[in-house]
Amino acid sequence: MKAKPFLKWAGGKGQLIPAVEAALPGDLAGKESLVYVEPFAGSGAVLFWFLQKFPNVQHAIINDINTDLANAYRVVKEHPQLLIETLQVIQDKYYGLKSEEDRRNFFLEKREIFNSRALSVLDKTALLLFLNRTCFNGLYRVNSQNRFNVPFGKYSRPKICDPETILADSNILQKVTILNGDYRKTLEHASGRAFFYIDPPYRPISKTASFNAYAQKVFGDDEQIALKEFCDGLSAKGCRWLLSNSDPKNENPKDNFFDDLYKDESVYIKRVKAKRTINADAAKRGEIRELLISNYKS
């Protein structure tokens, strides 16, 4: 069983991996004792793929500002069997409910318990995975009070407990240090041996397309500009980085925000095809362009 994300995640990079692979430096496989760093972990689609693709990664560092997510990574890493047992109990109870109304009430009860925060890290992670598999579209979204508020998803038999994925992920996470805080702390791990994949909350491509509510703090244009300064710091330390983001030209061909922000001669911008899967208007889901920005030529 290959390691893969144990959570569904809005903005997950599974479908972008071929483009990411094509944009990587050509000599990564030959580098000894490579260090891999992700300042914005998200669901870890690129992380799990990268660590299996490049076995010469001796150590990896991931960070996320979302404490629930960081703790979930730690539980999967350190207590996979206990997590599986806890999820199996929840799944058996959910599958035993005969009506959609009963399943909805069960979901709302577990969501309220999750938001109470009065849980062990293990139980909180189990409920996070349960809510992720049973809520609408598998979203993670919190309001300004840091309360998970995604509605019920009406799935009768979703896969809540996935032992094979949890065990495979736990195995690969043994070489990963898990941080929870400001992404800039990962600058401490920058060196010529380190490769950074940077996947921040995307800049909205329209006023109605904003979805970066993974944490209480919004990641706006000022934060995107600060992230560019972070990338400059990585370059100054001699490490290579690849950054993904939305392409504002999807909606406005005259919007040069990223083209202007990353206009340095030593920085390269590629526009690649991707699929937009989250939109209230189904007609607006489909193929769009995203940006892959790097400080090396691939």
LOLUMTI-916356 format. One record per residue: residue number from 1; residue in one letter; chain; z, y, x of N, C-alpha, C in turn. Coordinates in pm, whole numbers, plus 32768, in hexadecimal, padded with zeros to 4 digits. Layout:
# residues N
     i   aa   ch   n_pz   n_py   n_px   ca_pz   ca_py   ca_px   c_pz   c_py   c_px
   NUM    A    A      Z      Y      X       Z       Y       X      Z      Y      X
...
//
This chain:
# residues 298
     i   aa   ch   n_pz   n_py   n_px   ca_pz   ca_py   ca_px   c_pz   c_py   c_px
     1    M    A   8000   7F89   8054    8000    8000    8000   8000   807D   8058
     2    K    A   7FA2   80D7   8040    7F9D    8153    808C   7FFF   81B8   8052
     3    A    A   8035   820A   80AC    808B    8276    807F   8037   82E0   8039
     4    K    A   806F   8319   7FCE    802A    8381    7F82   8095   83D2   7F39
     5    P    A   8073   8443   7EFE    80D9    8493    7EBA   8124   8445   7E4F
     6    F    A   81A7   8453   7E4E    81F9    8413    7DE8   820A   846E   7D6E
     7    L    A   81D9   84E9   7D77    81DC    8547    7D08   814F   8577   7CE8
     8    K    A   8134   858D   7C68    80BD    85D9    7C42   80E0   866C   7C55
     9    W    A   8080   86BA   7C87    80A3    8744    7CAC   802C   87A0   7C95
    10    A    A   8042   880B   7C4A    7FD9    886E    7C36   7FB1   88A7   7CBE
    11    G    A   7F31   88A7   7CDB    7F05    88D7    7D5E   7F09   886E   7DCA
    12    G    A   7F28   87F2   7DA7    7F27    8786    7E0A   7E9F   877A   7E4C
    13    K    A   7E9E   8753   7ECB    7E24    875A    7F1A   7DDA   86D5   7F29
    14    G    A   7DF8   8674   7ED3    7DB4    85F4    7EDE   7D1D   85FF   7EDB
    15    Q    A   7CE9   864E   7E7D    7C57    8659    7E71   7C19   86AE   7EDF
    16    L    A   7C6B   86F7   7F2A    7C36    874E    7F94   7C37   8708   801D
    17    I    A   7C6F   8690   8025    7C81    864E    80A6   7BFD   863D   80F3
    18    P    A   7B8E   8614   80B4    7B11    8609    8101   7AEA   868D   8144
    19    A    A   7AFC   86FC   80FE    7ADB    877E    813A   7B3E   87A1   81A9
    20    V    A   7BBE   8780   8194    7C22    8797    81FD   7C00   8745   8279
    21    E    A   7BDD   86C7   8264    7BBA    8670    82D4   7B44   86A9   8323
    22    A    A   7ADF   86D8   82DB    7A69    8710    831E   7A89   8790   836A
    23    A    A   7AF5   87D3   8342    7B19    8853    8381   7B7E   8844   83F2
    24    L    A   7BA9   87CA   8410    7C0C    87B5    847A   7BCD   87BF   8504
    25    P    A   7C1B   87E1   856A    7BE7    87DB    85F3   7BBC   874D   8615
    26    G    A   7B53   8740   8663    7B1B    86BD    867F   7B6C   8668   86DF
    27    D    A   7BCE   86A4   8724    7C16    865A    878D   7CA3   8631   8764
    28    L    A   7CC8   863A   86E4    7D51    861B    86BD   7D77   858B   86DA
    29    A    A   7D19   8530   86C2    7D38    84A2    86D6   7D54   8483   8769
    30    G    A   7D1C   84D3   87C3    7D2F    84B8    8850   7DA9   84FB   888D
    31    K    A   7DEA   8553   8840    7E5E    8599    8876   7ED7   853D   8877
    32    E    A   7F1C   8537   88E7    7F94    84E6    88EE   8009   8530   88AD
    33    S    A   8060   84E7   886B    80DB    851E    8833   80C2   859D   87E3
    34    L    A   8068   8595   8784    8048    8606    872F   80BC   8622   86CF
    35    V    A   80D7   86A2   86B7    813C    86CD    8655   80F3   870A   85DE
    36    Y    A   8117   86DE   8566    80D6    8710    84EC   813C   8760   849C
    37    V    A   8112   87D6   846C    816F    882E    8424   812E   8860   83A4
    38    E    A   8179   8857   8336    814E    8892    82B6   81BB   88F0   8285
    39    P    A   81A4   8974   828A    820A    89D3    825C   821D   89D5   81C4
    40    F    A   81B7   89A6   8178    81BE    899F    80E6   819C   890F   80BF
    41    A    A   8200   88BB   80AC    81E6    882C    809F   81A0   8807   801D
    42    G    A   81CA   883F   7FAD    818F    8816    7F2D   819D   8780   7F19
    43    S    A   8138   8742   7EE3    8140    86B2    7EC6   8126   865B   7F41
    44    G    A   80F7   8698   7FAE    80E5    864D    8029   8065   85FD   8032
    45    A    A   7FFF   861E   7FE2    7F82    85D0    7FE7   7F45   85D0   8072
    46    V    A   7F3E   8646   80B0    7F06    864E    8138   7F66   8610   819C
    47    L    A   7FE7   8625   818A    804C    85EB    81E3   803C   8554   81ED
    48    F    A   803E   850F   817B    8038    847C    817D   7FB2   844C   81B4
    49    W    A   7F47   8491   8190    7EC4    846B    81C5   7EC1   8481   825C
    50    F    A   7EEF   84F4   828B    7EE7    8518    8318   7F36   84B6   836F
    51    L    A   7FAF   8493   8345    8003    843B    8397   7FCB   83AE   839F
    52    Q    A   7F7E   8385   833A    7F3D    8303    8341   7EBA   8309   838F
    53    K    A   7E78   837A   8388    7DF9    838D    83CF   7E10   839C   8465
    54    F    A   7E7D   83DD   848C    7E98    83FA    8519   7F1D   83BC   8543
    55    P    A   7F1A   833C   856A    7F97    82F9    8593   7FD4   8332   8612
    56    N    A   7F89   838A   8659    7FC2    83C9    86D1   801F   843C   86AF
    57    V    A   8033   8459   862D    809A    84B9    8607   8122   8478   861D
    58    Q    A   816B   84AC   867F    81EE    8475    869E   825B   84AF   8645
    59    H    A   8244   8529   8616    82AA    856F    85C8   8264   85D0   8569
    60    A    A   8298   85DE   84F1    8263    863E    8491   82D5   868E   8457
    61    I    A   82B7   8709   8430    8318    8761    83F2   82DB   8797   8372
    62    I    A   8322   8788   8303    82F4    87C5    8286   8362   8820   8251
    63    N    A   8337   8886   8208    8396    88E4    81CD   8367   8907   8141
    64    D    A   83C6   8921   80E9    83A4    895B    8068   841B   89AC   8036
    65    I    A   83FE   8A1C   7FF6    846A    8A72    7FC1   84AA   8A35   7F46
    66    N    A   8465   89D6   7F07    8497    8995    7E8F   84FE   892A   7EB6
    67    T    A   857D   8945   7E97    85E9    88EA    7EC1   85DD   8862   7E7D
    68    D    A   85B7   885F   7DFE    85A7    87DE    7DB9   853F   8788   7DFF
    69    L    A   84D2   87C7   7E2A    8467    877E    7E6E   8495   874C   7EF7
    70    A    A   84D5   87A4   7F44    8505    877C    7FC9   8568   8709   7FBE
    71    N    A   85C2   8711   7F5D    8623    86A5    7F49   85DF   8624   7F1F
    72    A    A   8574   862F   7ED0    852B    85B6    7EA7   84EF   8570   7F21
    73    Y    A   84B6   85BD   7F7D    8483    8582    7FF8   84F2   853A   8045
    74    R    A   8568   8578   804A    85D7    853A    8094   8606   84B9   8052
    75    V    A   860A   84B9   7FCE    8635    843F    7F87   85D0   83CF   7F9C
    76    V    A   8550   83EF   7F90    84E8    8389    7FA7   84F2   8354   8036
    77    K    A   850C   83AB   8094    8517    8383    8120   8592   832B   8139
    78    E    A   8604   8354   8103    8684    8318    812A   86B9   82AF   80C9
    79    H    A   8695   82BA   8048    86CE    825F    7FE4   8663   822B   7F84
    80    P    A   85F9   81F2   7FB7    858B    81C8    7F5E   85B4   815D   7EFA
    81    Q    A   8604   80FC   7F25    8627    808F    7ECA   867F   80BE   7E58
    82    L    A   86E0   8115   7E76    8735    814B    7E0D   86E4   819E   7DA9
    83    L    A   8683   81E8   7DDD    862D    8238    7D85   85DB   81DE   7D2A
    84    I    A   85A5   8172   7D61    8556    8114    7D10   85AC   80D8   7CA2
    85    E    A   8626   80AF   7CC3    867F    8073    7C60   86A0   80D5   7BF1
    86    T    A   86B9   8152   7C16    86DB    81B8    7BB2   8664   81D6   7B58
    87    L    A   85EE   81DF   7B92    8575    81FA    7B44   8554   8185   7AE7
    88    Q    A   856E   810B   7B14    8550    8097    7AC1   85A3   8099   7A41
    89    V    A   8622   80C1   7A4C    8679    80CA    79D7   8642   8132   7975
    90    I    A   861B   81A7   79AA    85E4    8211    7954   8562   81E3   7912
    91    Q    A   850D   81A2   7960    848C    8174    7929   84A1   810D   78BA
    92    D    A   84FD   80AF   78CF    8517    804A    7868   8546   808B   77E6
    93    K    A   859D   80F0   77F2    85CD    8134    7779   855A   817E   7734
    94    Y    A   8507   81C0   7782    8499    820E    7748   8434   81B3   7703
    95    Y    A   8411   8144   7744    83B2    80E6    770A   83E8   80A6   7689
    96    G    A   846C   80A1   767F    84A9    8063    7609   84A9   80BD   758E
    97    L    A   8485   813B   759F    8482    8199    752F   8400   8187   74E1
    98    K    A   8409   8177   745D    8395    814F    740E   8341   81C4   73DD
    99    S    A   837D   8238   73CA    8331    82A7    7390   8323   831A   73F4
   100    E    A   82BC   836B   73DD    82A8    83E1    7431   831D   8441   7425
   101    E    A   8354   844C   73AE    83C7    84A6    739A   843E   8479   73ED
   102    D    A   8456   83F6   73F1    84C5    83C2    7441   84AD   83DD   74D6
   103    R    A   8431   83CB   7501    8411    83E5    758F   841F   8479   75AF
   104    R    A   83F5   84CF   7553    8404    855F    7568   8498   8585   7574
   105    N    A   84EA   8551   751C    8579    8570    751F   85B9   853E   75A0
   106    F    A   8590   84C7   75CB    85C2    8491    764B   859A   84ED   76BE
   107    F    A   851C   8519   76BF    84E9    8575    7724   853A   85F7   7725
   108    L    A   854F   8632   76AF    8598    86B1    76A8   8629   86A2   76D5
   109    E    A   8664   8630   76B4    86ED    8615    76E0   86F4   860D   7779
   110    K    A   8695   85C5   77B5    8694    85B8    7847   8672   863E   788A
   111    R    A   861C   868C   784B    85FB    8710    7883   8676   876A   7885
   112    E    A   86C6   8764   781A    8740    87B5    7814   87A4   8788   787E
   113    I    A   87B1   8706   7891    880B    86D2    78F9   87DA   86FE   7983
   114    F    A   8757   86F5   7999    871D    8721    7A18   873D   87B3   7A32
   115    N    A   8732   8807   79CE    874A    8896    79DD   87DD   88B9   79E9
   116    S    A   8835   885B   79C7    88C5    8875    79D4   88EF   887A   7A66
   117    R    A   88A0   883B   7ABE    88BB    8836    7B4E   893A   87EA   7B71
   118    A    A   897C   87B1   7B0F    89FA    876A    7B29   89DE   86D6   7B43
   119    L    A   8990   86BA   7BAB    8964    8632    7BC8   8969   8619   7C5D
   120    S    A   896F   859A   7C81    895D    8577    7D0E   88CB   858F   7D34
   121    V    A   88B1   859B   7DB5    8828    85B0    7DE2   87CF   853B   7DBA
   122    L    A   8804   84C2   7DC0    87B7    844C    7D97   8791   8454   7D03
   123    D    A   87F2   846F   7CAD    87D6    8475    7C1D   877A   84E9   7BFC
   124    K    A   878A   8558   7C41    8734    85CD    7C2A   86A3   85AA   7C4E
   125    T    A   8691   8563   7CBC    860A    853B    7CE5   85CE   84DA   7C81
   126    A    A   861E   847B   7C51    85EB    841C    7BEE   85BC   8466   7B70
   127    L    A   8609   84C8   7B44    85E2    8514    7ACD   8568   856B   7AEA
   128    L    A   855E   859F   7B63    84E6    85EC    7B88   846A   8595   7B7B
   129    L    A   846E   851B   7BAE    83FB    84C2    7BA4   83E0   849B   7B14
   130    F    A   844A   8483   7AC7    8437    8464    7A39   83F4   84D7   79F0
   131    L    A   8426   8551   7A01    83EC    85C5    79BD   835D   85DD   79EA
   132    N    A   8344   85C7   7A6A    82BE    85DB    7AA1   8259   857C   7A5F
   133    R    A   8285   8503   7A40    822A    849F    7A06   821E   84AA   796E
   134    T    A   827A   84F1   792F    827A    84F4    789C   8264   857F   7863
   135    C    A   8262   85E6   78B7    824C    866D    7885   81B6   868B   7879
   136    F    A   8195   86F9   783C    810A    8720    7827   80C1   8734   78AC
   137    N    A   8057   86EA   78C2    7FFE    86F9    7936   8042   86DE   79BD
   138    G    A   80BA   86A6   79BD    80FD    868B    7A3B   811D   8708   7A8A
   139    L    A   8139   8776   7A46    8153    87F5    7A89   81E3   87FE   7AB9
   140    Y    A   81FA   884D   7B21    8281    8879    7B41   827F   8910   7B34
   141    R    A   82D2   8944   7AD9    82D8    89D4    7AC5   8366   89F9   7A9F
   142    V    A   8399   8A65   7AD9    841D    8A95    7AB5   8413   8B26   7A87
   143    N    A   8474   8B50   7A36    8478    8BDB    7A09   84CE   8C2F   7A67
   144    S    A   84E8   8CAB   7A42    8532    8D06    7A9A   85C3   8CDB   7AAE
   145    Q    A   85F4   8C82   7A56    867C    8C4C    7A67   867A   8BC7   7AB3
   146    N    A   8608   8BA7   7AED    85F5    8B2B    7B3A   8609   8AAF   7AE3
   147    R    A   85E3   8AB8   7A65    85EC    8A47    7A09   8561   8A0B   79F3
   148    F    A   8556   8989   7A04    84DA    8942    79EA   84B9   894F   7955
   149    N    A   8441   897F   7936    8424    899E    78A9   839D   8967   7878
   150    V    A   8367   8902   78BC    82E9    88C8    7890   8302   8871   7815
   151    P    A   82AD   887A   77AE    82C4    882C    7734   82A1   8798   7743
   152    F    A   82C5   874C   76DF    82AC    86BC    76D6   8216   869F   76DA
   153    G    A   81F1   862F   771B    8164    8611    772F   8127   85A8   76D4
   154    K    A   8175   856B   767C    8141    850C    7617   8103   848E   7653
   155    Y    A   8133   8461   76C8    8100    83E6    7704   815A   8373   76D8
   156    S    A   8120   8304   76A8    8171    8296    7672   81A5   8239   76E0
   157    R    A   8151   821C   7747    817C    81C1    77B2   814F   81F4   783C
   158    P    A   817E   8268   7863    815B    8299    78E9   81A3   8247   7954
   159    K    A   816B   8246   79CD    81A9    81FB    7A3A   8218   8250   7A77
   160    I    A   8292   8239   7A49    8305    8287    7A76   833C   824E   7AF9
   161    C    A   8341   81CB   7B02    8374    8188    7B7B   82FE   8149   7BC6
   162    D    A   82E9   8173   7C41    827A    8143    7C93   82B2   8113   7D1A
   163    P    A   82EC   809B   7D1D    8330    806B    7D97   82D6   8069   7E12
   164    E    A   8258   803F   7E02    8200    8033    7E76   81EA   80BA   7EBA
   165    T    A   81D1   8121   7E6A    81BB    81A6    7EA4   823A   81DB   7EE4
   166    I    A   82AC   81CB   7EA2    832B    81FE    7ED9   834A   81BB   7F5E
   167    L    A   8337   8138   7F68    8355    80F1    7FE4   82F3   8117   8053
   168    A    A   8273   8124   8031    8210    814C    8095   822C   81D9   80C7
   169    D    A   824F   8233   806B    826E    82BC    8092   82ED   82C3   80E7
   170    S    A   8351   8275   80C1    83CD    8274    810E   83B4   8249   819D
   171    N    A   8360   81E5   81AD    8341    81B4    8233   8301   8220   8289
   172    I    A   82A1   8268   8250    825A    82CC    82A0   82AD   8349   82B6
   173    L    A   830D   8364   825B    8361    83DB    8268   83CC   83CB   82D4
   174    Q    A   83D9   8355   830D    843E    8341    8375   8424   8399   83F0
   175    K    A   83A8   83C2   8405    8388    8418    8477   8381   84AC   8450
   176    V    A   83AE   84CB   83D6    839F    8553    83A1   8427   8597   8394
   177    T    A   8432   8612   83CA    84A5    8668    83B2   8489   86BD   8338
   178    I    A   84E8   86C1   82DA    84D4    8704    825A   852B   8781   8256
   179    L    A   84EB   87F6   824A    8530    8875    8245   8527   88B1   81B8
   180    N    A   8585   8907   8197    8586    8948    8114   85AB   89DB   8128
   181    G    A   8546   8A32   8125    8563    8AC0    8138   84E5   8B0F   814E
   182    D    A   84F3   8B7E   8195    8482    8BD6    81B1   8421   8B91   820F
   183    Y    A   83A0   8B96   81ED    8339    8B52    823D   8336   8B83   82CE
   184    R    A   8361   8C00   82E4    8359    8C38    836B   83B3   8BF0   83D0
   185    K    A   8415   8BA4   839D    846B    8B58    83F8   841D   8AED   8444
   186    T    A   83AC   8AC3   840D    835D    8A5C    8451   831A   8A93   84CF
   187    L    A   831A   8B16   84E0    82E2    8B52    855A   8328   8B1D   85D7
   188    E    A   83A4   8AF1   85C7    83F0    8AB9    8638   83AD   8A3C   8670
   189    H    A   835A   89FB   8621    831A    897E    864B   828C   8994   867E
   190    A    A   8263   8A12   868B    81DC    8A32    86B9   81D0   8A22   874F
   191    S    A   816A   89D8   8779    814C    89C7    8807   80BD   8992   8810
   192    G    A   808D   8981   8888    8007    894C    889B   7FF6   88BF   8868
   193    R    A   8063   8876   8855    805F    87ED    8822   8060   87E8   878A
   194    A    A   8079   8859   8749    808D    8859    86B8   800D   8882   866F
   195    F    A   7FF6   883F   85FE    7F8C    8867    85A3   7FCC   8887   851D
   196    F    A   7FAF   88FF   84E8    7FE7    892E    846A   7F7E   8926   83FB
   197    Y    A   7FA1   88E4   838C    7F50    88F1    8313   7FA1   8946   82B1
   198    I    A   7F67   89B5   8286    7FAE    8A1A    8238   7F70   8A23   81AD
   199    D    A   7FBC   89FF   8148    7F8A    89FB    80BF   7FEB   8A4B   8066
   200    P    A   7FE4   8ACF   806B    8042    8B22    8020   8022   8B23   7F8B
   201    P    A   807A   8B5A   7F38    8051    8B74    7EAD   7FD3   8BC9   7EAE
   202    Y    A   7F70   8B9D   7E64    7EEE    8BE0    7E69   7EF3   8C6B   7E28
   203    R    A   7EA0   8CC3   7E5F    7E8D    8D44    7E1E   7E3F   8D2D   7D9D
   204    P    A   7E6E   8D5E   7D29    7E27    8D48    7CAA   7D99   8D7F   7CB1
   205    I    A   7D38   8D33   7C7E    7CAE    8D64    7C80   7C8D   8DB7   7C06
   206    S    A   7CEC   8DBF   7BA7    7CDD    8E1A    7B35   7D67   8E39   7AFF
   207    K    A   7D71   8E9C   7AA9    7DF3    8EC5    7A75   7E32   8E59   7A1F
   208    T    A   7DE1   8E00   79E7    7E16    8D97    798F   7E23   8D10   79D6
   209    A    A   7DFF   8D0B   7A56    7DFE    8C8A    7A9C   7E75   8C77   7AF7
   210    S    A   7ED7   8CCE   7AED    7F49    8CC7    7B48   7FA1   8C4F   7B28
   211    F    A   7FB2   8BF7   7B8C    8015    8B8C    7B7E   804F   8B70   7C08
   212    N    A   80BA   8BB8   7C29    8101    8B97    7CA5   8197   8B9C   7C8D
   213    A    A   81C1   8B77   7C12    824E    8B7D    7BED   8298   8AFE   7C14
   214    Y    A   828B   8AD6   7C92    82D5    8A61    7CC4   8362   8A89   7CEC
   215    A    A   8379   8B09   7CFD    83FB    8B3D    7D21   840B   8BC3   7CDB
   216    Q    A   8483   8BFB   7CE1    849E    8C78    7C9A   844F   8CED   7CD3
   217    K    A   8439   8CEE   7D54    83F5    8D5E    7D94   835E   8D4E   7D8C
   218    V    A   831A   8DB7   7D5F    8289    8DB4    7D53   824A   8DCF   7DDC
   219    F    A   81DC   8D8A   7DF8    8194    8D99    7E77   811B   8DF1   7E5D
   220    G    A   812B   8E75   7E6F    80C2    8ED4    7E51   8074   8EFF   7ECB
   221    D    A   8028   8F6E   7EBD    7FD3    8F9C    7F2B   8023   8FC2   7FA7
   222    D    A   8098   8FFF   7F94    80EA    9022    8008   8112   8FA5   8056
   223    E    A   812D   8F39   800D    8151    8EBB    804E   80D8   8E7E   8095
   224    Q    A   8061   8E8E   805B    7FE8    8E5D    809D   7FD0   8EA9   8120
   225    I    A   7FEC   8F2A   811F    7FDC    8F7B    8199   8044   8F51   8202
   226    A    A   80BF   8F39   81D5    8127    8F0A    8233   8102   8E82   826D
   227    L    A   80C0   8E2D   821C    8096    8DAA    824D   802D   8DB9   82BB
   228    K    A   7FD5   8E1B   82AF    7F73    8E35    831A   7FBB   8E57   839C
   229    E    A   8026   8EA5   8394    8074    8EC5    840C   80B4   8E48   8447
   230    F    A   80E1   8DEE   83F1    8117    8D6D    841E   80AC   8D1F   846A
   231    C    A   8032   8D1D   8433    7FC3    8CD7    8476   7FA5   8D16   84FE
   232    D    A   7FAD   8D9A   8507    7F9A    8DDD    8588   8003   8DAE   85EC
   233    G    A   807D   8D9B   85BC    80E7    8D6A    8613   80CC   8CDC   8644
   234    L    A   8094   8C88   85EE    806F    8C01    8618   8004   8C05   8685
   235    S    A   7FA0   8C5A   8671    7F35    8C66    86D4   7F6C   8C97   8759
   236    A    A   7FCA   8CF5   8753    8005    8D2A    87CE   8051   8CBE   881B
   237    K    A   8084   8C5A   87D3    80CD    8BEC    8813   8070   8B7B   883F
   238    G    A   7FEE   8B8C   8827    7F8D    8B2B    8859   7F75   8AB3   8803
   239    C    A   7FA1   8AB5   8785    7F86    8A3F    8731   7F18   8A5F   86CD
   240    R    A   7ED8   89F6   869E    7E69    8A06    8640   7E9B   89F4   85B2
   241    W    A   7E59   8A3A   8556    7E82    8A34    84CA   7E09   8A37   846E
   242    L    A   7E1C   89F9   83FA    7DB9    89F9    838F   7E00   8A21   830F
   243    L    A   7DC9   8A84   82C9    7E08    8AB9    8250   7DA7   8AAC   81DB
   244    S    A   7DDA   8A82   8168    7D88    8A7C    80EF   7DB8   8AE5   808D
   245    N    A   7D5A   8B1B   803F    7D7E    8B7C    7FD9   7D0C   8B87   7F74
   246    S    A   7D24   8BD0   7F0A    7CBC    8BE6    7EA6   7C55   8C48   7EDD
   247    D    A   7BDF   8C45   7EA2    7B76    8CA4    7EC6   7B69   8D09   7E54
   248    P    A   7B96   8D84   7E68    7B8F    8DE7    7DFC   7B01   8E07   7DCF
   249    K    A   7A9F   8DE3   7E23    7A14    8DFE    7DFF   79E3   8DA4   7D8E
   250    N    A   7A32   8D3E   7D68    7A0E    8CEE    7CF3   7A03   8D46   7C77
   251    E    A   7A5E   8DA6   7C6B    7A62    8DFC    7BF6   7A25   8E86   7C10
   252    N    A   7A34   8EB4   7C8C    7A05    8F3B    7CAD   79C1   8F38   7D36
   253    P    A   793D   8F36   7D3B    78F5    8F2E    7DBB   7915   8FA1   7E1B
   254    K    A   794F   900D   7DE7    796F    9080    7E3C   79FF   907C   7E71
   255    D    A   7A49   9013   7E4A    7AD5    9009    7E76   7AD8   8FCC   7F02
   256    N    A   7AEE   9020   7F66    7AEE    8FF5    7FF2   7B7A   8FE7   802C
   257    F    A   7BDC   8FCA   7FD7    7C67    8FC9    8005   7C7A   8F73   8082
   258    F    A   7C51   8EF4   807B    7C66    8E9C    80EE   7C02   8EB6   815D
   259    D    A   7B88   8EDB   813B    7B25    8EFB    81A2   7B54   8F71   81F7
   260    D    A   7B93   8FD2   81B7    7BC8    9045    8201   7C48   9022   824C
   261    L    A   7C9D   8FD2   820A    7D1E    8FB0    8247   7D0C   8F5B   82C4
   262    Y    A   7CAE   8EFE   82C1    7C98    8EA4    8332   7C13   8EC6   8378
   263    K    A   7C03   8F43   839A    7B84    8F6E    83D4   7B81   8F66   846D
   264    D    A   7BEC   8F33   84AB    7BF1    8F27    853D   7B7C   8ED2   856F
   265    E    A   7B4D   8EF2   85E6    7ADD    8EA6    8620   7B02   8E16   863C
   266    S    A   7B83   8DFD   8652    7BAF    8D75    8676   7BD6   8D23   85FB
   267    V    A   7BBD   8D56   8583    7BDE    8D0F    8508   7B5E   8CF2   84BB
   268    Y    A   7B57   8C7A   8481    7ADD    8C4C    8440   7AFA   8C29   83AE
   269    I    A   7AA3   8C53   8354    7AB3    8C3B    82C5   7A41   8BE3   8292
   270    K    A   7A66   8B75   8250    7A04    8B1E    8210   7A1D   8B20   817A
   271    R    A   79B1   8B20   812E    79BB    8B11    809E   7991   8A83   807A
   272    V    A   79EA   8A3B   8035    79D1    89AE    8015   79DE   8999   7F7F
   273    K    A   799F   8930   7F4D    79A4    8911    7EBF   7A27   88CA   7E9D
   274    A    A   7A5E   88ED   7E2A    7AD8    88AD    7DF8   7ACF   88A8   7D61
   275    K    A   7B2F   8862   7D24    7B31    8858    7C92   7BAD   889E   7C5D
   276    R    A   7B99   88F4   7BFB    7C08    8936    7BB8   7C2D   88E1   7B3F
   277    T    A   7CA8   88AE   7B3F    7CD1    8852    7AD5   7D37   888F   7A76
   278    I    A   7D70   8902   7A99    7DD5    8940    7A43   7D9E   89C2   7A0B
   279    N    A   7D86   89C4   798B    7D5D    8A3E    7947   7D71   8A28   78B3
   280    A    A   7DA6   8A8B   786F    7DBD    8A7E    77DF   7D39   8A6A   7795
   281    D    A   7CCE   8AA3   77CC    7C49    8A95    7792   7C00   8A23   77D8
   282    A    A   7BEA   89B3   7793    7BAB    893D    77CF   7B22   895E   7808
   283    A    A   7ADF   89BF   77CD    7A58    89E3    77FC   7A5B   8A21   7886
   284    K    A   7AD0   8A53   78AF    7ADB    8A94    7931   7B0F   8A37   799D
   285    R    A   7B25   89B7   7979    7B45    8954    79DE   7AC2   8922   7A19
   286    G    A   7AC2   8903   7A98    7A47    88D3    7AD5   7A3D   88FF   7B66
   287    E    A   79C4   88FE   7B9B    79B1    8917    7C2A   79BC   89AB   7C4B
   288    I    A   7A09   89C8   7CB2    7A16    8A4F    7CE7   7A12   8A46   7D7E
   289    R    A   7A1E   8AB7   7DC0    7A28    8ABB    7E52   7AB8   8ADA   7E7A
   290    E    A   7AE1   8A9E   7EE8    7B5F    8AC2    7F27   7B43   8AE7   7FB8
   291    L    A   7BA6   8B24   7FF7    7B98    8B4E    8082   7BE4   8AF2   80DF
   292    L    A   7BA7   8AD2   814F    7BEC    8A91    81BF   7BDD   8AF2   8237
   293    I    A   7C4E   8B21   8266    7C51    8B86    82CF   7C96   8B4A   8349
   294    S    A   7C5F   8B5D   83BF    7C98    8B21    8438   7C8B   8B7E   84AF
   295    N    A   7CD9   8B62   8516    7CCF    8BB0    8593   7C83   8B61   85FE
   296    Y    A   7C2B   8B0B   85D2    7BD5    8ABE    862D   7B53   8AA3   85E3
   297    K    A   7AEC   8A82   862B    7A6A    8A63    85F0   7A60   89CC   85E1
   298    S    A   7A49   899E   8566    7A41    890C    8550   79B1   88DD   8555
//
